[in-house]
Amino acid sequence: MVLKVNLSLQKMSESIDLKNIRFNFIDTEQTDQVSFELKPQLLGVVKSYDQDVLADIYQDNISMAVWQRQLGAVSQYAESLLVSAPNFVFKSHGSSEQLNTTLTKLLPDAQHKGLFVEDVTLLVDMFACLFDLKEVGLRLNVLSSAMCPRFHVDKIPCRLVSTYAGIGSEWLHEAHVIRDRLGLGGHVADHNSGLHEKGRINRLNVGDVALMKGDEWPTSLGRGVVHRSPSASDTKKRLFLSLDMI
């Protein structure tokens, strides 16, 4: 079966054949530093400053694709939202046009608000285009505590996450995971349950757009991306966005 997708609304006028797509830089920096027990097919993480990297999520040996970017003036609005609406919570679903209209109404007015809403709308459009969705589930929250403090895997096919302000999401390379100790299954009190004793915790940067495969991706075979929410507090809040398939 040939999987095709028209990812970039600005750069691609035709759908592309993902069997022939070029690979971007695959992050194996820490996986080669530690000798762990042999595991079936260690999945890679691909990163690029080009938004087209998100299409690499369709590669069977890729578990996460990260578009690395700078937010510019968008970050100024995001930071202001932490102050003007410290308890802001928005969860809904719809087309990009519907979500754009709703966010424009609900978000407080401030400089660069339009740029911020346009950026969120762009991510919704890209996610919908990539997975051929008519509607997208959107969650945009100001967080003062970790939503999911333990390492875990999402029981979904794929999710887009991005942090607009504060600390980015944390994740583990496959070689650094002990899966039968993840979450409550680890029977340990600390939030590092599932992390190999010689493993290393990685963190997304502010502005990064990451597509993470979950356990229900057809070829994941129960090996979705292991990740968790970073710590947050009333003095160190986060503005976090996630997009889901509907």
Residue, then its C-alpha position, 0 to 999 in steps of 0.5 A: m500500500v502506498l501512503k500519500v499525503n499533502l502536508s504543506l499547505q504552502k509548499m506542496s501542490e500535489s500529494i507526495d509518495l511517502k515511500n520515496i520521501r527523504f529522511n531528515f536527521i534522526d536523533t540517536e544521540q543517546t541511544d548509542q551511549v548506553s548498552f542495554e538489553l537487546k530489544p526489537q526494532l528501536l524506533g527513531v526520532v526525526k527532527s528538522y527545521d523544515q515543516d515537511v519533516l512531519a510527514d516522516i511520521y508515516q515511516d515505520n521506523i520513526s516514532m516521533a517527528v519534530w518540527q523545530r521552530q522559533l515562535g517570534a512574536v507569537s511567543q509574546y502573546a503566549e507569555s501574556l496569556l499566562v498572566s491575563a488568563p492564568n486559568f485558561v482552559f479550552k477543549s473542543h473539536g471542529s474544522s480549522e475555521q470553526l476553531n479559529t472563530t471560537l479561539t478568536k472570541l475566547l482568547p483575551d485581546a493583547q498584542h499579537k493575538g491575531l498571529f497566535v490564533e493564525d499559528v494555532t490554525l496553521l497547526v490544525d490545518m497541517f494535522a487535518c491535512l496530514f491525516d485526512l481529517k474533517e475535524v480535529g480535537l483541540r486542547l489549549n491549556v494554561l497549566s500550573s501543574a503536570m497533567c501526566p507526571r508519570f512516563h506513559v504511552d497514549k492509547i491513541p494512533c497519534r497526537l500533535v503536541s506543542t508548548y507555546a510558553g514554559i517547559g516543553s514535554e519530556w520523552l524517552h528514547e526507546a532504548h532507555v525505557i523499561r516498559d513493564r515499569l511505566g506509570l503505575g505498573g512500575h509500583v514505585a513512588d517517583h515519577n521516573s517509573g519506566l526510565h532505565e537506570k542509565g537512561r536520559i530524559n529528553r525535552l522538547n523546546v518551546g515552539d517545537v511541533a511534535l507528532m507522537k505515535g501512540d500504541e494504536w498506530p497500526t505499526s507501533l506494536g505497543r511501542g508508542v512514544v514514552h513521554r510525560s508532562p514536565s513540572a509546572s507551578d503557579t510561578k512557572k506556568r505552561l501554555f500547552l497545545s495538543l491536537d487529536m484525531i476525531 
